[in-house]
Amino acid sequence: MVFLTLFLVLCGDLVENELQPKQAKSIEIIHEFTLGDGSKEDLFFSEAVTTVATDTHIFALDPANFRVIIFDVQGQMLKEFGKQGQGPGEFQGAIAMAMDTQGNLAIFDTLQKRLSFFDMDGNHLRDTKLDSGIQHISTPYFLPNGQAVFMSVRTDAQFQMTYDLSVYDSEMSVVKQLQSQPLPPSDWSQAGEPSFWVDFLKNQFEAITAGFPLTATLGQTGLYAAGTSSAYHVDIYSHSSEKVIRFNKKFQPKGFSQDAQYQYCESVWEDLTANAFLAPNLPRPVFEKAQSQANLPDFLPPVFAMVNLGNGLAVFTNYDVVGQKGTVDYFDSNGVCKATGAYSGPLKSVFGHKDKIYSVGLNEEDTIVIKAYRAKGLPL
């Protein structure tokens, strides 16, 4: 959340660019339609919904209902597939989704430690095992060479947790670790004490609000990985996962209000309690105490999310989870900021395609929705 990364195919040593001038075009982000808002029935029951999109279809992963829903690009529901179970094509803890280089859907099921592939009609193709230490996955992408990159929460043999950003081969073995951020060690022999879980949750809040790895890819050019920093910068990696360039953009930080801190932490807590093991140990009183004790930053995380558009990169900055408002910057494939616009809407998870943005979160009626936006006049 506090950094981003772009990749450019260049040769030579790491190059650091100067701050980019404020010359980006101001554009309008237009809301086009909403899925799951009641007009098309309340479709979703878990905020862990994630989406991917093509020129013709939108795919929504609905973990609470163990299914994927397919829509056309006008928002009309076409079909759904998937069910709860352990057999081929069935889900237990599906948490993330991406499109591979062959145009197939890849569903990451962290409860079953399994990556399942489906064609665009929902037919099951094959499964690949995930490492047993992976507990959570976010922002997965596939590189043009077929390798995958994603941020994960891992536990080791001593149950110590680390936020990890790595590149994986087709068998889901680590090719290269790009960034790693371990959490403070926990004495799991004390897990029977409420104070243990207060500290556990407090460490989560402090780590996530400080920023953790984000990642994206861009067409045939490669990997855009992100890292944490006190400044708004972009690290660019090649296909061989070597950092080749960094560029910076001028950034004006905004205050992190107490209400925003509380809601931000509450969102993290809700994600954690989706885990069947953690949920009984993290009741509301534990959350309240951990949130009150957490040492959180004074300013909003500079970068909240970033999205591969296929022809560029969208970076969401200064996003306030209470007001659901922020800014989105658009970069071309050379890392030049071409446009910027005001963003208003949910941002629990987000996916993009060309000039489209699909975001997930709660609307004013506390209904889980997917909102579709268009960047009017985007010069990419």
N, C-alpha and C positions, 0 to 999 in steps of 0.2 A: 503494500500500500504506500510506500513513500518513495517509490522509484520506478523507473521503467527501463526497458531495454530495447534497443533496436539492433538489427543485424544488417550489415552491408558487406557485400563480397569485395574485400580489399586485401591487398598484400602488404606486408611490412609490419612495423612495430605499432604498438598502441598509440593512437593519436588523440589528443585532447583539443576540442574546439572551444572557441570563445563563446560567451553568452550570445544567444540569438537575439537580434533586435525585434522590437514589437512591430512587425510588418505583416502579421497574419490578417487575412480577410475576416471580417466579422460576418457570421452567417446565422441563420435562424434554424433551430431544431424544432420540427413540426411533429406533433402527435398525430398518428394516422388511425390507429384502432387499438382496442384492448381485448385480450382474451381472458375469460374467466371472471368477468365483472358482473355477472348476473344476466346480462342481455343474451349471452351465449351459455348460460348456466354457470354455476360455480364449479369449475372443472378441477381445481387443484386444492389439495389439503395439506401441503407441506411447502414451506418457503424454500426448500432445497431444489425446487424446479430449476433446471438448466436448459438452455436452448442452443441449437445450431441451425443454420439456415443455408439455403442455396438460392439460385435464381428463381426456383419454382416452388420450394417447400420450406416450411418451418417445422422443426422437430423439437418437442418439449418432453424432457424426462421428468416424470412425476413419481418420485420415489415412494411416497406414502401409499400410492395405489399400485406400485410395482408395474409400471407401464410407461410406454412412450406414445405420445399423441402426435399425429401428423396433420398439419394444416397446410392449406395453400397460402400464397403470399398475400392474399386478401383477408386472411384470418378465418376461412371456412374450414371446419374440421372435416378431415377426409377419412381417417381410420385410426385405430390404436392397436398396439400389440404388447405382449408381455403379461406375466402373471407371477404371483409369489410361488417360490419353490426353489429346489436345488438342481433341477434337471436342466438340460440344454435349453437356452433361451429364456430361462426363468431367473427371477431376481430375489435377493434377500436384503441387500444393502446397497443398491445402485445409487451412486452419489455424484457421478460426473459423466460427461459425454463429449465426444469429439468426432469429427469427420476425418477418416484416414485418407491417404493419397489415392486410393482406388475408389473413393466416393462411397465407402461403407461407414456405417455408424459404429463407433466403439464405445461400449458402456462399461464403466469402471465400477465394479461391485466390491467394496472394501470388506464387507462382512464375509463374503465367500472367497475373498482374495482372488478374484477372477476378472479378467478382461474379456468381454463377449463382443463379437462382431456380427452385425446384421446388414443385409442389403437395404436399399431405400424403401422397400416394401415391407420391411420388418421380418424377413426370413432369416432365421439363425444360420450363421455360416461356420463359426469356429470359436473356440475359447483358448485363452492363454493365461497361465497362472501369474498372480501378482505376489511380490515378496510378502511374507507373513508379518513383517514388521510395519507395513504400511497400514495406518489407521484411518487416514483421510486423504483425499486428493482434491485439488482444485486447479483450475485453468490448464487442462490438458490440451496439447496440440501435437499434430504430426508434422514432421519436417518433410521436405520433398524427397529425401533419401529413405523414407519409411520409418525413421526413428521417431520416438515420442519424447516429449519434454513436459514435465508437470511439477507443480509444487505439491509436496506431501508432508503429512505429519507422521513421523516414524517413532517407534519405540524399540530400544535395544533389549538385550537379555535381562538387564536390570530395570526395565520399564522406564528408562529415562527418555524424554521426548525431545525431538529435534524437528525444526522446520527445514525442509530440504528441497532444493531445486536441482534436478538432475536430468540428464539425457539418457534414454533407454533404447536398447535394440528391439528387434521384433519379438524376442523371447522375454522381454521386460527385465533384462539384466542391465545394470547401470553401466553406461559407456563412459560417462564423465559427470562428476558432481560440479555444478557451477557455483552454487552458494549453499551455505549451511548455517543455521542459527539455532544452537541448542538452548533449551530452556534451563533455568536453574535446577540443579539435581534435587530429586525428591526422595525421602526415606520412606519407601513403600511399606516398611514394617509398621509404620504408624497410620496406615490407611484406615484403620478402624476408628480413628479419632476425627471428630468434625473439624478440628483446626487444620488437619492435613489437607482437607478438601478446600478449605478457605484459601490456604496458601497456594494450592494447585490452581485454583481458578484465578486468583490474583496474578500469578505468574503468566497465565494465558492472556489476561487483559493487558498487562504491561508489554508483553512481547508483540501482540498484534497491533496495538495502537502505536507502537514504536515503528512498525512497518515490517513486512516480511516479503519473501520473494514473489514476484509476479512474472508472468511470461506470456509471450505471444509469438506468432510466426507471421511471415509475409510472403505469400505466393511462392515463387521459385527462388527468392533471394535468401531465405533462411530464418534464423532464430532471432527474436526480439525478447531478451530476457530482462528482468528488472531486479533491482536490489534496493536495500534501504540506505538512506542518506539524509542528512539534514538539509540537503539542497535538492532541487528538482533537476535530475540529470538522467541521461539515457546511456546504458552500456550496450554495445553492439557486438554480437558474436558471429563467427563464420560457421559454415556447415560442419567444420571440424571442431566446433565448440571453443575456439580460441577467441578471446576478446580482441577486437581490432580497432575499435574507435569508441569514443565517448563524446556525446554532445550535451550541452547544457541549455536551459531555457530560463529566462528571468521569471521569478515567481514571487508573488506577494502572499505571505502566509496569513491565515485568518484564525481568529480565536476559537478554541475548542470549549464551548460552553458546558456547564455542568449537566444540563439536560441532554446535550448531544453525547457527552461522555457516558451518561447513564444508558441511553438507548443503544449506543454503540456496543457497550459491554453486554447489554441484555441480548442483543443479536448474537454475539459470540456465545453466550451461555445457552441460548436456544439451540444453536448448532451442536454444541457439545452434548446437550441432553437428548439429542436424537440418537446417541449411542446407547445401546441397551445396558452396557456395563456402567457407564458414567451416570446415567440418569438418576438412579436411586441414591447416589452419593452427592448429588448437586441440587437439593431442594431450594426453593426460593430464599429461605433464611441464609443459606450458605452463599447464594449469589449476592444478597444485600450486603452481607458483611465483607465479602471479597471486593465488591465494587467500591465500598466506602474506604477500604484500606489501600486500594491500588494507587500507585504513583503514576499518573497519566500526564501526557505532554500538555503544554499550554495552547498549542496550535493544532488545528486539524491536520491529519496526515496529508502531505502535499499531493500524493498520487493515490487515489482510492481504487482505481481499476484501469486496465488498458485492454484494448480489443483489436484483434486483427480484422481488417476490412477486406483483405484480399488485394486491394490497391493502395493501401496505406494503413495507418494506425491511429486509433482514437484513444486519447488519454483523458481520464476523468480526474479533475483536480478540485481541491477545496470543497469536497462534497459534505454537506451537513445532513446527517441522517434524520434529524428532527424536521427540518423544513423541506427535506428532499430536494435540495437545490445545490448546484455546483456549476463548474465550467468544464467544457470538453474541448480539448485541443486536437487538431487533426494534423498528422505528419505524413509526408510522402515517403516513398521508398528510400530516399536519400537522407531521411532524418530532418527534413526542413519543415518547420511549422507553417502550414499553408492557410489554416483557418482556425477560428475559435468561435464558440457560441455558448450562450447560457443554457444549462440543462436543468430541467425540472421534472422529477419523477422518481420512481423507486430504483434502487441499484443494488439489490441483494445479490443478483448475478446478472451478467450482461453478455450479449454476443452481438457481433456486427457482420454485415455483408455489404460491400460497396458503400452506398450512401444510407444504408439502413442500420438502425440500432434496435435490438430487442432486449428489454430489461425486465427483471423479475422483482417483485416485492409486494408490499401491502398498499392498497389504495385507501381512500378516505373512510371507507366502510369496513376497514380491516379484512378485506377479502384479498386472497392471494391472486395476483394477476400477472400477465405478460403484456407489456406495453410496447407497441411498435412506433418508432420515430423515423423521420427522414431528415437528413441534413440538406436543406434547400441551398442549391448553388455551390455544393462542395467542389472545389477545384482540384480533385485528385483523378 
